Amino acid sequence: MKRRIVVLGGGISGYGSAILAKKQGLDVFLSDMGEISPLYRSRLDEWGVEYEQGGHTAEKILSATEVIKSPGIPEKAPIVRALREQGIPVVSEMEFACRYMGKARTICITGSNGKTTTTSLIYKIMRDSGAKVALGGNIGESFAYSVATGEYDWYVLELSSFQLDGMYRFKADIAVLMNITPDHLDRYDYCFQNYVDSKMRITQNQTSRNYFIYSADDPVICAELEKHPLRARELPFMAHTASASGAGDAFLDPEGLFTASVGGSHVEIDTAKMQIKGLHNAYDAMAAALATLAAGVAPEQVRRSIYDFSPVEHRLEPAGEADGVLYINDSKATNVDSAWYALQSMTRPVVWIAGGTDKGNDYTPLKEFASQKIHTLVCMGVDNSKLINEFSGIIPNVTSTSSLDEAMRAATAAAKPGDVVLLSPACASFDLFRNYENRGEEFKAWISDNLLKK
């Protein structure tokens, strides 16, 4: 009797998993509570995958041998609870797809912030080096779909905590952990340690043949390593903490130069020559340099690719300048730590647009920058009461708005020549937008239509 695989969710993770299961000759059924996009439906039809949309048929789902759950579906969803009660294994796309990737190796990146830029930079360096490499996980194509339809030597995977939660036997050949700061606490019973444990799963199953790259400036990671020493070869990167590893390391000096070393390979990078600016991007580049040196890329290629790398969309992305005011799209800043790095990098007076779906945020780390750099806060969300309460009396002008158009008109009116209007919400986007990408696109479109086309 064939193993019966049920895939929950018909987005990019789900459709790829279903197609890989079909290719492996498994009995597969996909179920989505919402509507599956026409593109994904056409691919499922092409592969002959049975699916449903607009609801879950419990009888079909609970007959599964194993379930592959898309990361956006929470554990508290009724169908997931029913699966747990029945003792049916529930795994992530990553756990399922890794079984079929053959001799290919993985570079896996996670962290509360910086993982998308770091992942994109690692992928660029690997691709520029001539490696057969696929990009997947939280960005790029579905990892499972790439395994099903291509042949690669390397997979560069950005992993969220939700994806890591569903990974058990998976092992990263090169694991990168950028940082751990409070995020998604609503999915972790508002317990930070639960979230920390999830992020540290990036190291699970690693042996002395594997690499673990991490920020030695992050006190949470360092405390975890003291409690749970690893077998993997450690490659720390840092700007403030003196730390060294026999396997190598990367250190940023006060002049903005860093040297990354892995074994006998070394590369020196002048961050002033990088197109991506700020301390957070220096961390990203150090991590990427260590990961790609560990993967065997020549130092000169690492250097060329880092200098050639352009900013990632929605992460401190310049969105235009009008009437002497610079507009910056940092919509990907969905938590306090991301917004901290954005504010830290600002060198001009700031009109800050923030707000959305609060995830249990503690805004205390932002208040020093708020008092020093921000003269106007434009709150953009369905419920702005928490932001207003936290920053009234710290930021001179605080305005509440309930739409992007209203927020942009308020921000533009408050901005003076020489200012920055910074969209760095520190919150999720789901109250007013489909996702952070949609929020960033709407921000850029408003600027283009109302300011740049004058």
TORBA-482162 format. One record per residue (C-alpha): residue number from 1; residue in one letter; x, y, z. Coordinates in steps of 0.001 Angstrom, whole numbers. Layout:
BEGIN
<node NUM, A, <X, Y, Z>> ...
//
This chain:
BEGIN
<node 1, M, <0, 0, 0>> <node 2, K, <1322, 3436, -989>> <node 3, R, <2214, 5964, 1681>> <node 4, R, <-480, 8623, 1705>> <node 5, I, <861, 12162, 1858>> <node 6, V, <-1466, 15052, 2631>> <node 7, V, <-249, 18595, 2054>> <node 8, L, <-1902, 21374, 4052>> <node 9, G, <-1727, 24717, 2256>> <node 10, G, <-1562, 25408, -1471>> <node 11, G, <927, 28237, -1505>> <node 12, I, <4522, 28058, -2727>> <node 13, S, <5552, 25582, -32>> <node 14, G, <2504, 23358, -459>> <node 15, Y, <2321, 23015, -4218>> <node 16, G, <6037, 22179, -4432>> <node 17, S, <5724, 19525, -1737>> <node 18, A, <2743, 17958, -3491>> <node 19, I, <4567, 17796, -6813>> <node 20, L, <7653, 16230, -5218>> <node 21, A, <5470, 13636, -3479>> <node 22, K, <3776, 12846, -6800>> <node 23, K, <7127, 12476, -8538>> <node 24, Q, <8192, 10004, -5859>> <node 25, G, <5178, 7857, -6686>> <node 26, L, <3319, 8598, -3459>> <node 27, D, <-434, 8922, -3035>> <node 28, V, <-814, 12666, -2501>> <node 29, F, <-3691, 15014, -1706>> <node 30, L, <-3465, 18791, -1152>> <node 31, S, <-5994, 20795, 869>> <node 32, D, <-6249, 24573, 1276>> <node 33, M, <-8767, 26505, 3389>> <node 34, G, <-8541, 29426, 965>> <node 35, E, <-8181, 29801, -2785>> <node 36, I, <-5131, 28383, -4582>> <node 37, S, <-3549, 30750, -7111>> <node 38, P, <-4192, 29977, -10799>> <node 39, L, <-448, 29383, -11386>> <node 40, Y, <-190, 26774, -8644>> <node 41, R, <-3468, 25125, -9700>> <node 42, S, <-2166, 24784, -13248>> <node 43, R, <1022, 23116, -12006>> <node 44, L, <-928, 20751, -9764>> <node 45, D, <-3160, 19867, -12713>> <node 46, E, <-116, 19335, -14928>> <node 47, W, <1286, 16804, -12438>> <node 48, G, <-2074, 15163, -11797>> <node 49, V, <-2193, 16083, -8098>> <node 50, E, <-5593, 15769, -6434>> <node 51, Y, <-6485, 18895, -4448>> <node 52, E, <-9280, 20871, -2823>> <node 53, Q, <-9661, 24545, -1984>> <node 54, G, <-12068, 26581, 114>> <node 55, G, <-12098, 24128, 3027>> <node 56, H, <-10644, 20959, 4533>> <node 57, T, <-12219, 17512, 4164>> <node 58, A, <-11285, 15979, 7514>> <node 59, E, <-11849, 12388, 6411>> <node 60, K, <-9354, 12699, 3564>> <node 61, I, <-6781, 14532, 5682>> <node 62, L, <-6953, 12239, 8694>> <node 63, S, <-6309, 9200, 6472>> <node 64, A, <-2741, 10448, 5863>> <node 65, T, <410, 8490, 6623>> <node 66, E, <2218, 11821, 6945>> <node 67, V, <1217, 15466, 6599>> <node 68, I, <3339, 18290, 5180>> <node 69, K, <2152, 21542, 6750>> <node 70, S, <2787, 24947, 5223>> <node 71, P, <4569, 27270, 7695>> <node 72, G, <1780, 29836, 7813>> <node 73, I, <-705, 27359, 9348>> <node 74, P, <-533, 27618, 13162>> <node 75, E, <-514, 24660, 15524>> <node 76, K, <-3804, 25846, 17008>> <node 77, A, <-5657, 25375, 13694>> <node 78, P, <-8413, 22777, 14287>> <node 79, I, <-7216, 20428, 11546>> <node 80, V, <-3662, 20452, 12939>> <node 81, R, <-4968, 19717, 16435>> <node 82, A, <-6970, 16807, 15016>> <node 83, L, <-3842, 15422, 13328>> <node 84, R, <-1868, 15679, 16569>> <node 85, E, <-4618, 13887, 18471>> <node 86, Q, <-4521, 11058, 15916>> <node 87, G, <-730, 10811, 16212>> <node 88, I, <-203, 11464, 12493>> <node 89, P, <3307, 12874, 11820>> <node 90, V, <3314, 16523, 10700>> <node 91, V, <6487, 17841, 9041>> <node 92, S, <7593, 20885, 7060>> <node 93, E, <8405, 21101, 3368>> <node 94, M, <12104, 21247, 4322>> <node 95, E, <11984, 17991, 6270>> <node 96, F, <10175, 16215, 3430>> <node 97, A, <12237, 17555, 526>> <node 98, C, <15639, 16879, 2085>> <node 99, R, <14985, 13132, 1817>> <node 100, Y, <15184, 13329, -1969>> <node 101, M, <17971, 15818, -2711>> <node 102, G, <20666, 13192, -3218>> <node 103, K, <24254, 14322, -2676>> <node 104, A, <23431, 18029, -2796>> <node 105, R, <24477, 20142, 191>> <node 106, T, <22698, 22930, 2023>> <node 107, I, <23475, 26381, 3362>> <node 108, C, <20644, 27250, 5757>> <node 109, I, <20078, 30740, 7143>> <node 110, T, <17813, 31823, 9969>> <node 111, G, <17543, 34652, 12487>> <node 112, S, <15061, 37232, 13649>> <node 113, N, <16527, 39817, 11264>> <node 114, G, <18894, 39982, 8334>> <node 115, K, <18234, 36512, 6987>> <node 116, T, <16760, 37591, 3635>> <node 117, T, <19684, 39873, 2756>> <node 118, T, <22193, 37275, 3948>> <node 119, T, <20473, 34478, 2037>> <node 120, S, <20285, 36568, -1141>> <node 121, L, <23958, 37513, -842>> <node 122, I, <25062, 33911, -260>> <node 123, Y, <23019, 32794, -3263>> <node 124, K, <24609, 35494, -5448>> <node 125, I, <28154, 34553, -4384>> <node 126, M, <27479, 30855, -5008>> <node 127, R, <25841, 31511, -8383>> <node 128, D, <28621, 33904, -9446>> <node 129, S, <31161, 31219, -8577>> <node 130, G, <29598, 28890, -11142>> <node 131, A, <28032, 26468, -8661>> <node 132, K, <24774, 24729, -9557>> <node 133, V, <22708, 26359, -6836>> <node 134, A, <19007, 26818, -6058>> <node 135, L, <17417, 29428, -3789>> <node 136, G, <14518, 28381, -1583>> <node 137, G, <12772, 28358, 1756>> <node 138, N, <11237, 31710, 2654>> <node 139, I, <12379, 33255, -639>> <node 140, G, <12944, 32035, -4168>> <node 141, E, <11318, 28891, -5534>> <node 142, S, <9858, 26125, -3415>> <node 143, F, <12685, 23920, -2129>> <node 144, A, <10588, 20818, -2811>> <node 145, Y, <9753, 21958, -6355>> <node 146, S, <13454, 22575, -7056>> <node 147, V, <14283, 19069, -5792>> <node 148, A, <11516, 17615, -7971>> <node 149, T, <12405, 19401, -11189>> <node 150, G, <16142, 20167, -11135>> <node 151, E, <19585, 18876, -10231>> <node 152, Y, <21695, 21054, -7987>> <node 153, D, <24902, 20784, -5992>> <node 154, W, <23818, 23362, -3405>> <node 155, Y, <20563, 24613, -1933>> <node 156, V, <20623, 28007, -211>> <node 157, L, <17613, 28072, 2119>> <node 158, E, <16190, 30872, 4220>> <node 159, L, <14386, 29215, 7135>> <node 160, S, <11763, 30739, 9415>> <node 161, S, <11160, 29489, 12936>> <node 162, F, <7925, 27923, 11684>> <node 163, Q, <9805, 25873, 9099>> <node 164, L, <12396, 24828, 11665>> <node 165, D, <9634, 23649, 13993>> <node 166, G, <8669, 20987, 11459>> <node 167, M, <12228, 19733, 10841>> <node 168, Y, <13511, 16674, 12714>> <node 169, R, <16096, 14642, 10788>> <node 170, F, <17105, 17496, 8484>> <node 171, K, <20727, 18580, 8821>> <node 172, A, <22289, 21800, 7521>> <node 173, D, <25760, 21326, 6054>> <node 174, I, <26406, 25011, 6731>> <node 175, A, <24066, 26659, 9250>> <node 176, V, <23886, 30442, 9708>> <node 177, L, <22156, 32078, 12695>> <node 178, M, <22118, 35863, 12397>> <node 179, N, <20574, 36822, 15745>> <node 180, I, <17705, 36007, 18100>> <node 181, T, <15427, 38801, 19288>> <node 182, P, <11740, 38664, 20294>> <node 183, D, <9461, 37955, 17323>> <node 184, H, <6349, 35909, 16563>> <node 185, L, <5741, 35504, 20287>> <node 186, D, <2040, 35110, 19549>> <node 187, R, <2932, 31754, 17954>> <node 188, Y, <5112, 30705, 20917>> <node 189, D, <2721, 31206, 23849>> <node 190, Y, <4361, 34607, 24454>> <node 191, C, <7408, 32749, 25806>> <node 192, F, <10722, 33993, 24410>> <node 193, Q, <12579, 30775, 25316>> <node 194, N, <10190, 28771, 23139>> <node 195, Y, <11126, 31002, 20210>> <node 196, V, <14845, 30731, 21074>> <node 197, D, <14586, 26940, 21112>> <node 198, S, <12974, 27053, 17693>> <node 199, K, <15791, 29140, 16199>> <node 200, M, <18495, 26915, 17715>> <node 201, R, <17029, 23959, 15792>> <node 202, I, <19155, 25214, 12866>> <node 203, T, <22034, 23328, 14558>> <node 204, Q, <20221, 20016, 15092>> <node 205, N, <21931, 16863, 13816>> <node 206, Q, <25110, 18725, 12849>> <node 207, T, <28397, 16855, 13203>> <node 208, S, <32060, 17861, 13286>> <node 209, R, <32026, 17887, 9473>> <node 210, N, <29503, 20748, 9396>> <node 211, Y, <29786, 24489, 10063>> <node 212, F, <27784, 26731, 12379>> <node 213, I, <28082, 30472, 11649>> <node 214, Y, <26656, 32861, 14230>> <node 215, S, <26851, 36362, 15681>> <node 216, A, <29179, 36432, 18683>> <node 217, D, <27689, 39858, 19481>> <node 218, D, <24303, 38272, 20169>> <node 219, P, <23997, 37510, 23907>> <node 220, V, <21104, 35096, 23435>> <node 221, I, <23023, 32876, 21009>> <node 222, C, <26142, 32943, 23180>> <node 223, A, <24142, 31949, 26254>> <node 224, E, <22594, 29039, 24364>> <node 225, L, <26005, 27838, 23198>> <node 226, E, <27267, 27875, 26788>> <node 227, K, <24299, 25748, 27849>> <node 228, H, <24440, 23403, 24851>> <node 229, P, <27920, 23058, 23254>> <node 230, L, <27845, 21938, 19635>> <node 231, R, <29805, 19388, 17630>> <node 232, A, <29871, 21534, 14484>> <node 233, R, <32836, 23720, 13578>> <node 234, E, <31985, 27204, 14843>> <node 235, L, <32541, 30341, 12761>> <node 236, P, <31598, 33455, 14774>> <node 237, F, <31260, 36928, 13278>> <node 238, M, <31337, 40079, 15366>> <node 239, A, <31873, 43832, 15619>> <node 240, H, <31921, 44285, 19388>> <node 241, T, <32853, 40986, 21028>> <node 242, A, <36326, 39488, 21042>> <node 243, S, <35808, 35863, 20101>> <node 244, A, <37804, 33393, 18096>> <node 245, S, <37408, 29893, 16774>> <node 246, G, <39940, 27415, 15537>> <node 247, A, <37822, 26958, 12408>> <node 248, G, <37839, 30686, 11540>> <node 249, D, <35910, 33899, 12189>> <node 250, A, <35071, 37376, 10903>> <node 251, F, <35677, 40653, 12742>> <node 252, L, <34594, 44186, 11790>> <node 253, D, <37043, 46859, 12920>> <node 254, P, <36166, 50505, 13733>> <node 255, E, <37377, 51605, 10294>> <node 256, G, <34700, 49487, 8595>> <node 257, L, <37019, 46727, 7373>> <node 258, F, <36421, 43075, 8094>> <node 259, T, <38435, 39953, 7485>> <node 260, A, <36663, 36619, 7173>> <node 261, S, <38741, 33475, 7618>> <node 262, V, <37834, 29824, 7199>> <node 263, G, <40728, 27427, 7489>> <node 264, G, <43373, 28695, 5100>> <node 265, S, <41030, 30997, 3123>> <node 266, H, <40840, 34704, 3952>> <node 267, V, <39014, 37643, 2414>> <node 268, E, <39184, 41318, 3426>> <node 269, I, <36146, 43519, 2749>> <node 270, D, <35918, 47311, 2957>> <node 271, T, <32283, 47974, 3898>> <node 272, A, <32552, 51483, 2432>> <node 273, K, <32766, 49833, -1011>> <node 274, M, <29591, 47816, -441>> <node 275, Q, <26319, 49010, -1995>> <node 276, I, <24425, 47933, 1135>> <node 277, K, <25131, 50260, 4056>> <node 278, G, <24838, 50155, 7839>> <node 279, L, <25991, 47884, 10651>> <node 280, H, <23251, 45331, 10002>> <node 281, N, <24481, 44893, 6415>> <node 282, A, <28059, 44513, 7611>> <node 283, Y, <26860, 41611, 9778>> <node 284, D, <25047, 40140, 6777>> <node 285, A, <28165, 40378, 4621>> <node 286, M, <30398, 38807, 7283>> <node 287, A, <28022, 35863, 7609>> <node 288, A, <27801, 35458, 3842>> <node 289, A, <31579, 35586, 3443>> <node 290, L, <32078, 32885, 6085>> <node 291, A, <29373, 30660, 4597>> <node 292, T, <30699, 30830, 1061>> <node 293, L, <34340, 30417, 2079>> <node 294, A, <33213, 27328, 4021>> <node 295, A, <31505, 26118, 830>> <node 296, G, <34802, 26403, -1038>> <node 297, V, <34322, 29631, -3006>> <node 298, A, <37554, 31471, -3850>> <node 299, P, <38177, 34596, -1722>> <node 300, E, <38470, 36893, -4742>> <node 301, Q, <35052, 35758, -5986>> <node 302, V, <33545, 36366, -2546>> <node 303, R, <34935, 39907, -2574>> <node 304, R, <33692, 40708, -6099>> <node 305, S, <30185, 39459, -5421>> <node 306, I, <29836, 41309, -2115>> <node 307, Y, <30858, 44601, -3723>> <node 308, D, <28463, 43944, -6622>> <node 309, F, <25448, 43113, -4438>> <node 310, S, <22457, 45502, -4533>> <node 311, P, <19989, 46109, -1688>> <node 312, V, <17175, 43623, -1175>> <node 313, E, <13700, 44871, -2016>> <node 314, H, <11695, 46126, 1008>> <node 315, R, <14784, 46236, 3269>> <node 316, L, <16062, 49818, 3595>> <node 317, E, <15287, 50206, -95>> <node 318, P, <15504, 53784, -1466>> <node 319, A, <12064, 54553, -2909>> <node 320, G, <12691, 58004, -4359>> <node 321, E, <13438, 61606, -3396>> <node 322, A, <11061, 64543, -3796>> <node 323, D, <11314, 68149, -2575>> <node 324, G, <14522, 67291, -735>> <node 325, V, <12913, 64439, 1202>> <node 326, L, <14264, 60882, 861>> <node 327, Y, <11721, 58045, 1069>> <node 328, I, <12925, 54636, 2293>> <node 329, N, <10966, 51390, 2069>> <node 330, D, <11784, 49132, 5013>> <node 331, S, <8490, 47240, 4964>> <node 332, K, <10314, 43999, 5765>> <node 333, A, <10973, 45369, 9263>> <node 334, T, <8140, 43411, 10866>> <node 335, N, <9616, 43429, 14388>> <node 336, V, <11289, 45808, 16829>> <node 337, D, <14836, 44612, 16177>> <node 338, S, <14564, 45204, 12418>> <node 339, A, <13254, 48705, 13053>> <node 340, W, <16154, 49276, 15504>> <node 341, Y, <18704, 48581, 12765>> <node 342, A, <16834, 50854, 10374>> <node 343, L, <16736, 53735, 12842>> <node 344, Q, <20353, 53102, 13842>> <node 345, S, <21408, 53649, 10216>> <node 346, M, <19529, 56952, 9765>> <node 347, T, <21734, 60046, 9467>> <node 348, R, <18983, 62579, 8634>> <node 349, P, <15941, 63735, 10672>> <node 350, V, <13211, 61102, 10443>> <node 351, V, <9485, 60988, 9835>> <node 352, W, <8760, 57427, 10904>> <node 353, I, <5798, 55420, 9587>> <node 354, A, <5128, 52460, 11878>> <node 355, G, <2330, 50173, 12972>> <node 356, G, <269, 47192, 11889>> <node 357, T, <-387, 43930, 13682>> <node 358, D, <1482, 44007, 17004>> <node 359, K, <3111, 40660, 17880>> <node 360, G, <3647, 41319, 21570>> <node 361, N, <6239, 44020, 20878>> <node 362, D, <8384, 45710, 23510>> <node 363, Y, <9241, 49108, 21997>> <node 364, T, <11741, 50083, 24720>> <node 365, P, <14863, 49484, 22526>> <node 366, L, <13596, 52061, 20007>> <node 367, K, <12977, 54901, 22431>> <node 368, E, <16529, 56273, 22558>> <node 369, F, <16677, 56567, 18761>> <node 370, A, <13121, 57906, 18771>> <node 371, S, <14059, 60792, 21072>> <node 372, Q, <17254, 61553, 19113>> <node 373, K, <16282, 61111, 15482>> <node 374, I, <12505, 61198, 14977>> <node 375, H, <10419, 64375, 14991>> <node 376, T, <7189, 62790, 13705>> <node 377, L, <5663, 59335, 14128>> <node 378, V, <2859, 58433, 11746>> <node 379, C, <1025, 55381, 13089>> <node 380, M, <-544, 53298, 10301>> <node 381, G, <-2891, 50551, 11403>> <node 382, V, <-6340, 49434, 12465>> <node 383, D, <-5388, 49844, 16151>> <node 384, N, <-2619, 52352, 16906>> <node 385, S, <-3242, 52740, 20635>> <node 386, K, <-118, 50882, 21807>> <node 387, L, <2255, 52870, 19566>> <node 388, I, <605, 56141, 20589>> <node 389, N, <911, 55303, 24295>> <node 390, E, <4540, 54155, 23976>> <node 391, F, <5887, 57156, 22040>> <node 392, S, <3750, 60103, 23124>> <node 393, G, <6044, 62453, 25040>> <node 394, I, <9144, 60875, 23419>> <node 395, I, <8470, 61870, 19803>> <node 396, P, <7219, 65479, 19490>> <node 397, N, <4498, 64739, 16933>> <node 398, V, <2474, 61502, 16906>> <node 399, T, <-312, 61054, 14351>> <node 400, S, <-2779, 58174, 14007>> <node 401, T, <-3905, 57040, 10541>> <node 402, S, <-5863, 54026, 9310>> <node 403, S, <-4760, 53675, 5669>> <node 404, L, <-1617, 53994, 3600>> <node 405, D, <-2950, 57018, 1723>> <node 406, E, <-3759, 58810, 4972>> <node 407, A, <-355, 57880, 6420>> <node 408, M, <1543, 59075, 3364>> <node 409, R, <-279, 62399, 3272>> <node 410, A, <492, 62944, 6959>> <node 411, A, <4162, 61961, 6515>> <node 412, T, <4652, 64146, 3449>> <node 413, A, <3077, 67122, 5199>> <node 414, A, <5384, 66680, 8202>> <node 415, A, <8611, 66176, 6231>> <node 416, K, <10997, 69045, 5575>> <node 417, P, <13834, 69254, 3021>> <node 418, G, <16723, 67139, 4308>> <node 419, D, <14423, 64693, 6120>> <node 420, V, <13850, 60982, 5602>> <node 421, V, <10392, 59429, 5495>> <node 422, L, <11066, 55915, 6742>> <node 423, L, <8530, 53106, 6447>> <node 424, S, <9851, 50690, 9085>> <node 425, P, <6685, 49356, 10712>> <node 426, A, <8069, 47103, 13512>> <node 427, C, <4807, 45180, 13091>> <node 428, A, <3259, 42575, 10828>> <node 429, S, <1210, 43830, 7889>> <node 430, F, <-1921, 41719, 8027>> <node 431, D, <-4353, 44362, 9334>> <node 432, L, <-4224, 46494, 6163>> <node 433, F, <-2147, 44481, 3663>> <node 434, R, <-1733, 40949, 2311>> <node 435, N, <1899, 40774, 3468>> <node 436, Y, <4956, 42977, 3943>> <node 437, E, <5712, 42843, 185>> <node 438, N, <2270, 44245, -609>> <node 439, R, <2796, 46976, 2013>> <node 440, G, <6154, 47937, 476>> <node 441, E, <4798, 47892, -3074>> <node 442, E, <1875, 50143, -2094>> <node 443, F, <4318, 52531, -382>> <node 444, K, <6500, 52751, -3489>> <node 445, A, <3515, 53081, -5817>> <node 446, W, <2099, 55987, -3758>> <node 447, I, <5429, 57814, -3941>> <node 448, S, <5691, 57221, -7674>> <node 449, D, <2122, 58314, -8402>> <node 450, N, <1897, 61277, -6051>> <node 451, L, <5432, 62679, -5763>> <node 452, L, <7709, 61527, -8581>> <node 453, K, <5248, 62067, -11450>> <node 454, K, <4528, 65687, -10572>> 
//
